[in-house]
Amino acid sequence: DSTSIKVCHNLRIPRHKSLSGLASRGKGTMGWFYGFKLHLIVNHKGGIVAAKITPANVHDTQPVSGMVVNSMDKLYADKGYISKA
């Protein structure tokens, strides 16, 4: 699952100014938040193979195509990353 990176509390979204052009409101496993999502691909030893940070309103399936390379034999993910492609 993607990891949420919260920028500020939901009550302070209208007053938040430092990342207002980059951060967005999105929904994660723990509910709504304002910030970014961190997507990681790790190998069988726990080493990071690929990483990407997206605004919170980007669906989990979108950054995967830019992170996956043809040399990866198998890819395991949670339900949020499943798509027809």
PyMOL Python script that loads the backbone (N, CA, C, O; Angstrom):
from pymol import cmd

cmd.read_pdbstr("""\
ATOM      1  N   ASP A   1       0.848  -1.174   0.000  1.00  0.00           N
ATOM      2  CA  ASP A   1       0.000   0.000   0.000  1.00  0.00           C
ATOM      3  C   ASP A   1       0.891   1.234   0.000  1.00  0.00           C
ATOM      4  O   ASP A   1       2.003   1.202   0.527  1.00  0.00           O
ATOM      5  N   SER A   2       0.412   2.301  -0.582  1.00  0.00           N
ATOM      6  CA  SER A   2       1.173   3.535  -0.554  1.00  0.00           C
ATOM      7  C   SER A   2       1.151   4.106   0.859  1.00  0.00           C
ATOM      8  O   SER A   2       0.194   3.907   1.607  1.00  0.00           O
ATOM      9  N   THR A   3       2.209   4.814   1.212  1.00  0.00           N
ATOM     10  CA  THR A   3       2.318   5.427   2.523  1.00  0.00           C
ATOM     11  C   THR A   3       1.943   6.893   2.415  1.00  0.00           C
ATOM     12  O   THR A   3       2.450   7.599   1.544  1.00  0.00           O
ATOM     13  N   SER A   4       1.072   7.355   3.277  1.00  0.00           N
ATOM     14  CA  SER A   4       0.669   8.758   3.229  1.00  0.00           C
ATOM     15  C   SER A   4       1.700   9.618   3.944  1.00  0.00           C
ATOM     16  O   SER A   4       2.192   9.268   5.017  1.00  0.00           O
ATOM     17  N   ILE A   5       2.014  10.745   3.328  1.00  0.00           N
ATOM     18  CA  ILE A   5       2.895  11.743   3.924  1.00  0.00           C
ATOM     19  C   ILE A   5       2.032  12.974   4.158  1.00  0.00           C
ATOM     20  O   ILE A   5       1.755  13.732   3.229  1.00  0.00           O
ATOM     21  N   LYS A   6       1.612  13.168   5.389  1.00  0.00           N
ATOM     22  CA  LYS A   6       0.698  14.255   5.716  1.00  0.00           C
ATOM     23  C   LYS A   6       1.471  15.557   5.854  1.00  0.00           C
ATOM     24  O   LYS A   6       2.516  15.609   6.502  1.00  0.00           O
ATOM     25  N   VAL A   7       0.943  16.607   5.235  1.00  0.00           N
ATOM     26  CA  VAL A   7       1.572  17.920   5.280  1.00  0.00           C
ATOM     27  C   VAL A   7       1.023  18.730   6.450  1.00  0.00           C
ATOM     28  O   VAL A   7       1.777  19.419   7.138  1.00  0.00           O
ATOM     29  N   CYS A   8      -0.268  18.650   6.675  1.00  0.00           N
ATOM     30  CA  CYS A   8      -0.887  19.363   7.786  1.00  0.00           C
ATOM     31  C   CYS A   8      -2.173  18.644   8.194  1.00  0.00           C
ATOM     32  O   CYS A   8      -2.651  17.745   7.501  1.00  0.00           O
ATOM     33  N   HIS A   9      -2.706  19.055   9.308  1.00  0.00           N
ATOM     34  CA  HIS A   9      -3.967  18.496   9.793  1.00  0.00           C
ATOM     35  C   HIS A   9      -5.104  18.961   8.885  1.00  0.00           C
ATOM     36  O   HIS A   9      -5.041  20.048   8.311  1.00  0.00           O
ATOM     37  N   ASN A  10      -6.142  18.137   8.758  1.00  0.00           N
ATOM     38  CA  ASN A  10      -7.261  18.455   7.864  1.00  0.00           C
ATOM     39  C   ASN A  10      -7.925  19.789   8.193  1.00  0.00           C
ATOM     40  O   ASN A  10      -8.408  20.467   7.286  1.00  0.00           O
ATOM     41  N   LEU A  11      -7.962  20.180   9.458  1.00  0.00           N
ATOM     42  CA  LEU A  11      -8.590  21.445   9.834  1.00  0.00           C
ATOM     43  C   LEU A  11      -7.786  22.658   9.365  1.00  0.00           C
ATOM     44  O   LEU A  11      -8.335  23.754   9.257  1.00  0.00           O
ATOM     45  N   ARG A  12      -6.490  22.476   9.085  1.00  0.00           N
ATOM     46  CA  ARG A  12      -5.626  23.592   8.702  1.00  0.00           C
ATOM     47  C   ARG A  12      -5.390  23.695   7.194  1.00  0.00           C
ATOM     48  O   ARG A  12      -4.573  24.511   6.765  1.00  0.00           O
ATOM     49  N   ILE A  13      -6.072  22.901   6.386  1.00  0.00           N
ATOM     50  CA  ILE A  13      -5.866  22.906   4.937  1.00  0.00           C
ATOM     51  C   ILE A  13      -6.090  24.289   4.328  1.00  0.00           C
ATOM     52  O   ILE A  13      -5.262  24.714   3.522  1.00  0.00           O
ATOM     53  N   PRO A  14      -7.151  25.014   4.662  1.00  0.00           N
ATOM     54  CA  PRO A  14      -7.347  26.337   4.040  1.00  0.00           C
ATOM     55  C   PRO A  14      -6.246  27.354   4.366  1.00  0.00           C
ATOM     56  O   PRO A  14      -5.998  28.266   3.577  1.00  0.00           O
ATOM     57  N   ARG A  15      -5.583  27.204   5.523  1.00  0.00           N
ATOM     58  CA  ARG A  15      -4.526  28.134   5.928  1.00  0.00           C
ATOM     59  C   ARG A  15      -3.136  27.684   5.500  1.00  0.00           C
ATOM     60  O   ARG A  15      -2.185  28.459   5.606  1.00  0.00           O
ATOM     61  N   HIS A  16      -2.994  26.457   5.021  1.00  0.00           N
ATOM     62  CA  HIS A  16      -1.682  25.914   4.668  1.00  0.00           C
ATOM     63  C   HIS A  16      -1.152  26.599   3.413  1.00  0.00           C
ATOM     64  O   HIS A  16      -1.866  26.693   2.414  1.00  0.00           O
ATOM     65  N   LYS A  17       0.110  27.085   3.451  1.00  0.00           N
ATOM     66  CA  LYS A  17       0.644  27.847   2.331  1.00  0.00           C
ATOM     67  C   LYS A  17       1.938  27.295   1.746  1.00  0.00           C
ATOM     68  O   LYS A  17       2.204  27.526   0.566  1.00  0.00           O
ATOM     69  N   SER A  18       2.746  26.584   2.505  1.00  0.00           N
ATOM     70  CA  SER A  18       4.086  26.221   2.032  1.00  0.00           C
ATOM     71  C   SER A  18       4.077  25.229   0.864  1.00  0.00           C
ATOM     72  O   SER A  18       4.899  25.371  -0.041  1.00  0.00           O
ATOM     73  N   LEU A  19       3.206  24.255   0.841  1.00  0.00           N
ATOM     74  CA  LEU A  19       3.144  23.284  -0.251  1.00  0.00           C
ATOM     75  C   LEU A  19       1.785  23.292  -0.944  1.00  0.00           C
ATOM     76  O   LEU A  19       1.358  22.272  -1.486  1.00  0.00           O
ATOM     77  N   SER A  20       1.107  24.432  -0.929  1.00  0.00           N
ATOM     78  CA  SER A  20      -0.257  24.493  -1.454  1.00  0.00           C
ATOM     79  C   SER A  20      -0.331  24.197  -2.949  1.00  0.00           C
ATOM     80  O   SER A  20      -1.366  23.720  -3.413  1.00  0.00           O
ATOM     81  N   GLY A  21       0.707  24.456  -3.712  1.00  0.00           N
ATOM     82  CA  GLY A  21       0.690  24.166  -5.140  1.00  0.00           C
ATOM     83  C   GLY A  21       1.033  22.728  -5.481  1.00  0.00           C
ATOM     84  O   GLY A  21       0.765  22.281  -6.596  1.00  0.00           O
ATOM     85  N   LEU A  22       1.614  22.000  -4.554  1.00  0.00           N
ATOM     86  CA  LEU A  22       2.063  20.630  -4.816  1.00  0.00           C
ATOM     87  C   LEU A  22       1.220  19.573  -4.121  1.00  0.00           C
ATOM     88  O   LEU A  22       0.865  18.561  -4.726  1.00  0.00           O
ATOM     89  N   ALA A  23       0.900  19.801  -2.859  1.00  0.00           N
ATOM     90  CA  ALA A  23       0.139  18.822  -2.080  1.00  0.00           C
ATOM     91  C   ALA A  23      -1.327  18.852  -2.483  1.00  0.00           C
ATOM     92  O   ALA A  23      -1.812  19.838  -3.038  1.00  0.00           O
ATOM     93  N   SER A  24      -2.017  17.770  -2.199  1.00  0.00           N
ATOM     94  CA  SER A  24      -3.447  17.695  -2.499  1.00  0.00           C
ATOM     95  C   SER A  24      -4.134  16.816  -1.464  1.00  0.00           C
ATOM     96  O   SER A  24      -3.487  16.164  -0.645  1.00  0.00           O
ATOM     97  N   ARG A  25      -5.442  16.817  -1.520  1.00  0.00           N
ATOM     98  CA  ARG A  25      -6.251  16.030  -0.588  1.00  0.00           C
ATOM     99  C   ARG A  25      -6.526  14.663  -1.209  1.00  0.00           C
ATOM    100  O   ARG A  25      -6.914  14.572  -2.374  1.00  0.00           O
ATOM    101  N   GLY A  26      -6.327  13.617  -0.439  1.00  0.00           N
ATOM    102  CA  GLY A  26      -6.546  12.266  -0.933  1.00  0.00           C
ATOM    103  C   GLY A  26      -7.002  11.349   0.177  1.00  0.00           C
ATOM    104  O   GLY A  26      -7.085  11.747   1.339  1.00  0.00           O
ATOM    105  N   LYS A  27      -7.296  10.119  -0.193  1.00  0.00           N
ATOM    106  CA  LYS A  27      -7.779   9.148   0.780  1.00  0.00           C
ATOM    107  C   LYS A  27      -6.826   7.963   0.838  1.00  0.00           C
ATOM    108  O   LYS A  27      -6.441   7.410  -0.192  1.00  0.00           O
ATOM    109  N   GLY A  28      -6.459   7.591   2.028  1.00  0.00           N
ATOM    110  CA  GLY A  28      -5.613   6.430   2.248  1.00  0.00           C
ATOM    111  C   GLY A  28      -6.346   5.399   3.073  1.00  0.00           C
ATOM    112  O   GLY A  28      -7.558   5.502   3.262  1.00  0.00           O
ATOM    113  N   THR A  29      -5.639   4.420   3.558  1.00  0.00           N
ATOM    114  CA  THR A  29      -6.268   3.368   4.348  1.00  0.00           C
ATOM    115  C   THR A  29      -6.779   3.883   5.685  1.00  0.00           C
ATOM    116  O   THR A  29      -7.680   3.289   6.276  1.00  0.00           O
ATOM    117  N   MET A  30      -6.214   4.980   6.165  1.00  0.00           N
ATOM    118  CA  MET A  30      -6.612   5.542   7.455  1.00  0.00           C
ATOM    119  C   MET A  30      -7.572   6.722   7.310  1.00  0.00           C
ATOM    120  O   MET A  30      -7.853   7.413   8.289  1.00  0.00           O
ATOM    121  N   GLY A  31      -8.072   6.955   6.109  1.00  0.00           N
ATOM    122  CA  GLY A  31      -9.025   8.042   5.900  1.00  0.00           C
ATOM    123  C   GLY A  31      -8.433   9.172   5.067  1.00  0.00           C
ATOM    124  O   GLY A  31      -7.389   9.012   4.435  1.00  0.00           O
ATOM    125  N   TRP A  32      -9.108  10.304   5.073  1.00  0.00           N
ATOM    126  CA  TRP A  32      -8.708  11.454   4.275  1.00  0.00           C
ATOM    127  C   TRP A  32      -7.522  12.172   4.899  1.00  0.00           C
ATOM    128  O   TRP A  32      -7.405  12.252   6.122  1.00  0.00           O
ATOM    129  N   PHE A  33      -6.637  12.697   4.042  1.00  0.00           N
ATOM    130  CA  PHE A  33      -5.477  13.456   4.497  1.00  0.00           C
ATOM    131  C   PHE A  33      -5.072  14.449   3.416  1.00  0.00           C
ATOM    132  O   PHE A  33      -5.541  14.368   2.281  1.00  0.00           O
ATOM    133  N   TYR A  34      -4.203  15.380   3.774  1.00  0.00           N
ATOM    134  CA  TYR A  34      -3.700  16.392   2.847  1.00  0.00           C
ATOM    135  C   TYR A  34      -2.193  16.233   2.763  1.00  0.00           C
ATOM    136  O   TYR A  34      -1.499  16.354   3.773  1.00  0.00           O
ATOM    137  N   GLY A  35      -1.673  15.959   1.558  1.00  0.00           N
ATOM    138  CA  GLY A  35      -0.236  15.777   1.413  1.00  0.00           C
ATOM    139  C   GLY A  35       0.132  14.980   0.186  1.00  0.00           C
ATOM    140  O   GLY A  35      -0.326  15.273  -0.918  1.00  0.00           O
ATOM    141  N   PHE A  36       0.965  13.963   0.382  1.00  0.00           N
ATOM    142  CA  PHE A  36       1.534  13.167  -0.697  1.00  0.00           C
ATOM    143  C   PHE A  36       1.415  11.680  -0.391  1.00  0.00           C
ATOM    144  O   PHE A  36       1.081  11.285   0.726  1.00  0.00           O
ATOM    145  N   LYS A  37       1.695  10.856  -1.411  1.00  0.00           N
ATOM    146  CA  LYS A  37       1.780   9.408  -1.237  1.00  0.00           C
ATOM    147  C   LYS A  37       3.168   8.946  -1.654  1.00  0.00           C
ATOM    148  O   LYS A  37       3.707   9.404  -2.662  1.00  0.00           O
ATOM    149  N   LEU A  38       3.738   8.047  -0.883  1.00  0.00           N
ATOM    150  CA  LEU A  38       5.032   7.459  -1.186  1.00  0.00           C
ATOM    151  C   LEU A  38       4.804   6.044  -1.692  1.00  0.00           C
ATOM    152  O   LEU A  38       4.169   5.235  -1.016  1.00  0.00           O
ATOM    153  N   HIS A  39       5.323   5.740  -2.886  1.00  0.00           N
ATOM    154  CA  HIS A  39       5.204   4.416  -3.494  1.00  0.00           C
ATOM    155  C   HIS A  39       6.612   3.814  -3.567  1.00  0.00           C
ATOM    156  O   HIS A  39       7.542   4.459  -4.052  1.00  0.00           O
ATOM    157  N   LEU A  40       6.760   2.591  -3.089  1.00  0.00           N
ATOM    158  CA  LEU A  40       8.052   1.907  -3.091  1.00  0.00           C
ATOM    159  C   LEU A  40       7.937   0.532  -3.733  1.00  0.00           C
ATOM    160  O   LEU A  40       6.922  -0.151  -3.595  1.00  0.00           O
ATOM    161  N   ILE A  41       8.987   0.139  -4.433  1.00  0.00           N
ATOM    162  CA  ILE A  41       9.147  -1.246  -4.885  1.00  0.00           C
ATOM    163  C   ILE A  41      10.425  -1.755  -4.230  1.00  0.00           C
ATOM    164  O   ILE A  41      11.491  -1.157  -4.382  1.00  0.00           O
ATOM    165  N   VAL A  42      10.313  -2.853  -3.507  1.00  0.00           N
ATOM    166  CA  VAL A  42      11.460  -3.439  -2.821  1.00  0.00           C
ATOM    167  C   VAL A  42      11.707  -4.845  -3.347  1.00  0.00           C
ATOM    168  O   VAL A  42      10.790  -5.510  -3.830  1.00  0.00           O
ATOM    169  N   ASN A  43      12.945  -5.285  -3.249  1.00  0.00           N
ATOM    170  CA  ASN A  43      13.277  -6.643  -3.685  1.00  0.00           C
ATOM    171  C   ASN A  43      13.074  -7.628  -2.539  1.00  0.00           C
ATOM    172  O   ASN A  43      12.621  -7.243  -1.461  1.00  0.00           O
ATOM    173  N   HIS A  44      13.402  -8.879  -2.765  1.00  0.00           N
ATOM    174  CA  HIS A  44      13.167  -9.927  -1.775  1.00  0.00           C
ATOM    175  C   HIS A  44      14.026  -9.766  -0.520  1.00  0.00           C
ATOM    176  O   HIS A  44      13.736 -10.379   0.507  1.00  0.00           O
ATOM    177  N   LYS A  45      15.074  -8.952  -0.589  1.00  0.00           N
ATOM    178  CA  LYS A  45      15.924  -8.708   0.574  1.00  0.00           C
ATOM    179  C   LYS A  45      15.531  -7.436   1.322  1.00  0.00           C
ATOM    180  O   LYS A  45      16.132  -7.115   2.348  1.00  0.00           O
ATOM    181  N   GLY A  46      14.540  -6.715   0.827  1.00  0.00           N
ATOM    182  CA  GLY A  46      14.094  -5.486   1.479  1.00  0.00           C
ATOM    183  C   GLY A  46      14.777  -4.239   0.961  1.00  0.00           C
ATOM    184  O   GLY A  46      14.561  -3.153   1.500  1.00  0.00           O
ATOM    185  N   GLY A  47      15.602  -4.365  -0.079  1.00  0.00           N
ATOM    186  CA  GLY A  47      16.270  -3.207  -0.664  1.00  0.00           C
ATOM    187  C   GLY A  47      15.324  -2.435  -1.579  1.00  0.00           C
ATOM    188  O   GLY A  47      14.506  -3.032  -2.279  1.00  0.00           O
ATOM    189  N   ILE A  48      15.435  -1.135  -1.574  1.00  0.00           N
ATOM    190  CA  ILE A  48      14.568  -0.301  -2.400  1.00  0.00           C
ATOM    191  C   ILE A  48      15.038  -0.355  -3.854  1.00  0.00           C
ATOM    192  O   ILE A  48      16.189  -0.041  -4.155  1.00  0.00           O
ATOM    193  N   VAL A  49      14.135  -0.755  -4.751  1.00  0.00           N
ATOM    194  CA  VAL A  49      14.418  -0.849  -6.176  1.00  0.00           C
ATOM    195  C   VAL A  49      13.949   0.419  -6.890  1.00  0.00           C
ATOM    196  O   VAL A  49      14.643   0.930  -7.769  1.00  0.00           O
ATOM    197  N   ALA A  50      12.769   0.928  -6.514  1.00  0.00           N
ATOM    198  CA  ALA A  50      12.213   2.133  -7.129  1.00  0.00           C
ATOM    199  C   ALA A  50      11.362   2.869  -6.100  1.00  0.00           C
ATOM    200  O   ALA A  50      10.753   2.254  -5.224  1.00  0.00           O
ATOM    201  N   ALA A  51      11.329   4.198  -6.220  1.00  0.00           N
ATOM    202  CA  ALA A  51      10.521   5.016  -5.318  1.00  0.00           C
ATOM    203  C   ALA A  51       9.939   6.180  -6.094  1.00  0.00           C
ATOM    204  O   ALA A  51      10.555   6.690  -7.031  1.00  0.00           O
ATOM    205  N   LYS A  52       8.745   6.597  -5.696  1.00  0.00           N
ATOM    206  CA  LYS A  52       8.094   7.738  -6.331  1.00  0.00           C
ATOM    207  C   LYS A  52       7.170   8.397  -5.324  1.00  0.00           C
ATOM    208  O   LYS A  52       6.486   7.722  -4.554  1.00  0.00           O
ATOM    209  N   ILE A  53       7.156   9.739  -5.340  1.00  0.00           N
ATOM    210  CA  ILE A  53       6.249  10.513  -4.496  1.00  0.00           C
ATOM    211  C   ILE A  53       5.258  11.212  -5.414  1.00  0.00           C
ATOM    212  O   ILE A  53       5.648  11.879  -6.372  1.00  0.00           O
ATOM    213  N   THR A  54       3.962  11.054  -5.112  1.00  0.00           N
ATOM    214  CA  THR A  54       2.905  11.662  -5.913  1.00  0.00           C
ATOM    215  C   THR A  54       1.982  12.476  -5.002  1.00  0.00           C
ATOM    216  O   THR A  54       1.937  12.239  -3.795  1.00  0.00           O
ATOM    217  N   PRO A  55       1.247  13.433  -5.576  1.00  0.00           N
ATOM    218  CA  PRO A  55       0.218  14.105  -4.766  1.00  0.00           C
ATOM    219  C   PRO A  55      -0.804  13.089  -4.266  1.00  0.00           C
ATOM    220  O   PRO A  55      -0.957  12.016  -4.852  1.00  0.00           O
ATOM    221  N   ALA A  56      -1.493  13.422  -3.201  1.00  0.00           N
ATOM    222  CA  ALA A  56      -2.400  12.466  -2.558  1.00  0.00           C
ATOM    223  C   ALA A  56      -3.584  12.080  -3.427  1.00  0.00           C
ATOM    224  O   ALA A  56      -4.166  11.015  -3.220  1.00  0.00           O
ATOM    225  N   ASN A  57      -3.960  12.914  -4.397  1.00  0.00           N
ATOM    226  CA  ASN A  57      -5.142  12.603  -5.201  1.00  0.00           C
ATOM    227  C   ASN A  57      -4.833  11.721  -6.410  1.00  0.00           C
ATOM    228  O   ASN A  57      -5.744  11.435  -7.187  1.00  0.00           O
ATOM    229  N   VAL A  58      -3.600  11.283  -6.600  1.00  0.00           N
ATOM    230  CA  VAL A  58      -3.227  10.401  -7.709  1.00  0.00           C
ATOM    231  C   VAL A  58      -3.539   8.959  -7.312  1.00  0.00           C
ATOM    232  O   VAL A  58      -3.174   8.517  -6.223  1.00  0.00           O
ATOM    233  N   HIS A  59      -4.220   8.226  -8.203  1.00  0.00           N
ATOM    234  CA  HIS A  59      -4.574   6.830  -7.925  1.00  0.00           C
ATOM    235  C   HIS A  59      -3.313   5.977  -7.871  1.00  0.00           C
ATOM    236  O   HIS A  59      -2.338   6.261  -8.566  1.00  0.00           O
ATOM    237  N   ASP A  60      -3.331   4.946  -7.058  1.00  0.00           N
ATOM    238  CA  ASP A  60      -2.150   4.095  -6.848  1.00  0.00           C
ATOM    239  C   ASP A  60      -1.653   3.414  -8.112  1.00  0.00           C
ATOM    240  O   ASP A  60      -0.463   3.111  -8.203  1.00  0.00           O
ATOM    241  N   THR A  61      -2.508   3.163  -9.084  1.00  0.00           N
ATOM    242  CA  THR A  61      -2.077   2.450 -10.291  1.00  0.00           C
ATOM    243  C   THR A  61      -1.266   3.326 -11.247  1.00  0.00           C
ATOM    244  O   THR A  61      -0.534   2.782 -12.073  1.00  0.00           O
ATOM    245  N   GLN A  62      -1.361   4.634 -11.175  1.00  0.00           N
ATOM    246  CA  GLN A  62      -0.694   5.507 -12.141  1.00  0.00           C
ATOM    247  C   GLN A  62       0.830   5.520 -12.043  1.00  0.00           C
ATOM    248  O   GLN A  62       1.471   5.443 -13.091  1.00  0.00           O
ATOM    249  N   PRO A  63       1.460   5.612 -10.876  1.00  0.00           N
ATOM    250  CA  PRO A  63       2.925   5.669 -10.844  1.00  0.00           C
ATOM    251  C   PRO A  63       3.615   4.333 -11.084  1.00  0.00           C
ATOM    252  O   PRO A  63       4.828   4.300 -11.291  1.00  0.00           O
ATOM    253  N   VAL A  64       2.877   3.240 -11.062  1.00  0.00           N
ATOM    254  CA  VAL A  64       3.495   1.917 -11.178  1.00  0.00           C
ATOM    255  C   VAL A  64       4.167   1.727 -12.531  1.00  0.00           C
ATOM    256  O   VAL A  64       5.257   1.159 -12.600  1.00  0.00           O
ATOM    257  N   SER A  65       3.546   2.185 -13.596  1.00  0.00           N
ATOM    258  CA  SER A  65       4.108   1.956 -14.938  1.00  0.00           C
ATOM    259  C   SER A  65       5.477   2.616 -15.104  1.00  0.00           C
ATOM    260  O   SER A  65       6.317   2.098 -15.841  1.00  0.00           O
ATOM    261  N   GLY A  66       5.715   3.720 -14.452  1.00  0.00           N
ATOM    262  CA  GLY A  66       7.017   4.372 -14.528  1.00  0.00           C
ATOM    263  C   GLY A  66       8.056   3.762 -13.611  1.00  0.00           C
ATOM    264  O   GLY A  66       9.247   4.030 -13.765  1.00  0.00           O
ATOM    265  N   MET A  67       7.633   2.954 -12.668  1.00  0.00           N
ATOM    266  CA  MET A  67       8.546   2.358 -11.697  1.00  0.00           C
ATOM    267  C   MET A  67       8.983   0.946 -12.071  1.00  0.00           C
ATOM    268  O   MET A  67      10.077   0.520 -11.702  1.00  0.00           O
ATOM    269  N   VAL A  68       8.152   0.226 -12.791  1.00  0.00           N
ATOM    270  CA  VAL A  68       8.423  -1.177 -13.125  1.00  0.00           C
ATOM    271  C   VAL A  68       9.317  -1.262 -14.357  1.00  0.00           C
ATOM    272  O   VAL A  68       9.111  -0.538 -15.331  1.00  0.00           O
ATOM    273  N   VAL A  69      10.298  -2.137 -14.311  1.00  0.00           N
ATOM    274  CA  VAL A  69      11.161  -2.396 -15.462  1.00  0.00           C
ATOM    275  C   VAL A  69      10.931  -3.830 -15.940  1.00  0.00           C
ATOM    276  O   VAL A  69      10.425  -4.665 -15.190  1.00  0.00           O
ATOM    277  N   ASN A  70      11.298  -4.104 -17.167  1.00  0.00           N
ATOM    278  CA  ASN A  70      11.032  -5.420 -17.765  1.00  0.00           C
ATOM    279  C   ASN A  70      11.783  -6.557 -17.083  1.00  0.00           C
ATOM    280  O   ASN A  70      11.372  -7.711 -17.199  1.00  0.00           O
ATOM    281  N   SER A  71      12.865  -6.267 -16.379  1.00  0.00           N
ATOM    282  CA  SER A  71      13.648  -7.336 -15.757  1.00  0.00           C
ATOM    283  C   SER A  71      12.983  -7.894 -14.493  1.00  0.00           C
ATOM    284  O   SER A  71      13.448  -8.894 -13.944  1.00  0.00           O
ATOM    285  N   MET A  72      11.899  -7.256 -14.025  1.00  0.00           N
ATOM    286  CA  MET A  72      11.195  -7.763 -12.842  1.00  0.00           C
ATOM    287  C   MET A  72      10.303  -8.934 -13.254  1.00  0.00           C
ATOM    288  O   MET A  72       9.386  -8.775 -14.060  1.00  0.00           O
ATOM    289  N   ASP A  73      10.585 -10.124 -12.683  1.00  0.00           N
ATOM    290  CA  ASP A  73       9.831 -11.324 -13.033  1.00  0.00           C
ATOM    291  C   ASP A  73       8.430 -11.312 -12.422  1.00  0.00           C
ATOM    292  O   ASP A  73       7.443 -11.547 -13.118  1.00  0.00           O
ATOM    293  N   LYS A  74       8.348 -11.040 -11.132  1.00  0.00           N
ATOM    294  CA  LYS A  74       7.073 -11.064 -10.428  1.00  0.00           C
ATOM    295  C   LYS A  74       6.920  -9.762  -9.657  1.00  0.00           C
ATOM    296  O   LYS A  74       7.892  -9.167  -9.191  1.00  0.00           O
ATOM    297  N   LEU A  75       5.673  -9.346  -9.539  1.00  0.00           N
ATOM    298  CA  LEU A  75       5.371  -8.123  -8.806  1.00  0.00           C
ATOM    299  C   LEU A  75       4.174  -8.388  -7.910  1.00  0.00           C
ATOM    300  O   LEU A  75       3.098  -8.737  -8.394  1.00  0.00           O
ATOM    301  N   TYR A  76       4.354  -8.224  -6.609  1.00  0.00           N
ATOM    302  CA  TYR A  76       3.286  -8.446  -5.641  1.00  0.00           C
ATOM    303  C   TYR A  76       2.859  -7.100  -5.068  1.00  0.00           C
ATOM    304  O   TYR A  76       3.698  -6.278  -4.700  1.00  0.00           O
ATOM    305  N   ALA A  77       1.558  -6.882  -4.995  1.00  0.00           N
ATOM    306  CA  ALA A  77       1.036  -5.619  -4.472  1.00  0.00           C
ATOM    307  C   ALA A  77      -0.302  -5.858  -3.803  1.00  0.00           C
ATOM    308  O   ALA A  77      -0.885  -6.937  -3.911  1.00  0.00           O
ATOM    309  N   ASP A  78      -0.780  -4.838  -3.112  1.00  0.00           N
ATOM    310  CA  ASP A  78      -2.092  -4.966  -2.494  1.00  0.00           C
ATOM    311  C   ASP A  78      -3.187  -4.616  -3.506  1.00  0.00           C
ATOM    312  O   ASP A  78      -2.901  -4.292  -4.659  1.00  0.00           O
ATOM    313  N   LYS A  79      -4.413  -4.685  -3.068  1.00  0.00           N
ATOM    314  CA  LYS A  79      -5.575  -4.528  -3.940  1.00  0.00           C
ATOM    315  C   LYS A  79      -5.633  -3.154  -4.603  1.00  0.00           C
ATOM    316  O   LYS A  79      -6.181  -3.036  -5.698  1.00  0.00           O
ATOM    317  N   GLY A  80      -5.089  -2.119  -3.980  1.00  0.00           N
ATOM    318  CA  GLY A  80      -5.138  -0.776  -4.532  1.00  0.00           C
ATOM    319  C   GLY A  80      -4.343  -0.607  -5.812  1.00  0.00           C
ATOM    320  O   GLY A  80      -4.593   0.337  -6.561  1.00  0.00           O
ATOM    321  N   TYR A  81      -3.395  -1.490  -6.086  1.00  0.00           N
ATOM    322  CA  TYR A  81      -2.562  -1.395  -7.285  1.00  0.00           C
ATOM    323  C   TYR A  81      -3.073  -2.244  -8.445  1.00  0.00           C
ATOM    324  O   TYR A  81      -2.455  -2.247  -9.510  1.00  0.00           O
ATOM    325  N   ILE A  82      -4.156  -2.948  -8.280  1.00  0.00           N
ATOM    326  CA  ILE A  82      -4.660  -3.828  -9.335  1.00  0.00           C
ATOM    327  C   ILE A  82      -5.398  -3.015 -10.393  1.00  0.00           C
ATOM    328  O   ILE A  82      -6.244  -2.179 -10.077  1.00  0.00           O
ATOM    329  N   SER A  83      -5.060  -3.278 -11.664  1.00  0.00           N
ATOM    330  CA  SER A  83      -5.772  -2.674 -12.783  1.00  0.00           C
ATOM    331  C   SER A  83      -5.749  -3.668 -13.942  1.00  0.00           C
ATOM    332  O   SER A  83      -5.085  -4.702 -13.859  1.00  0.00           O
ATOM    333  N   LYS A  84      -6.461  -3.365 -15.011  1.00  0.00           N
ATOM    334  CA  LYS A  84      -6.498  -4.270 -16.151  1.00  0.00           C
ATOM    335  C   LYS A  84      -5.144  -4.382 -16.823  1.00  0.00           C
ATOM    336  O   LYS A  84      -4.798  -5.444 -17.340  1.00  0.00           O
ATOM    337  N   ALA A  85      -4.369  -3.302 -16.824  1.00  0.00           N
ATOM    338  CA  ALA A  85      -3.024  -3.349 -17.442  1.00  0.00           C
ATOM    339  C   ALA A  85      -2.102  -4.231 -16.621  1.00  0.00           C
ATOM    340  O   ALA A  85      -0.934  -4.399 -16.972  1.00  0.00           O
TER     341      ALA A  85
END
""", "prot")
cmd.dss("prot")
cmd.show_as("cartoon", "prot")
cmd.util.cbc("prot")
cmd.orient("prot")
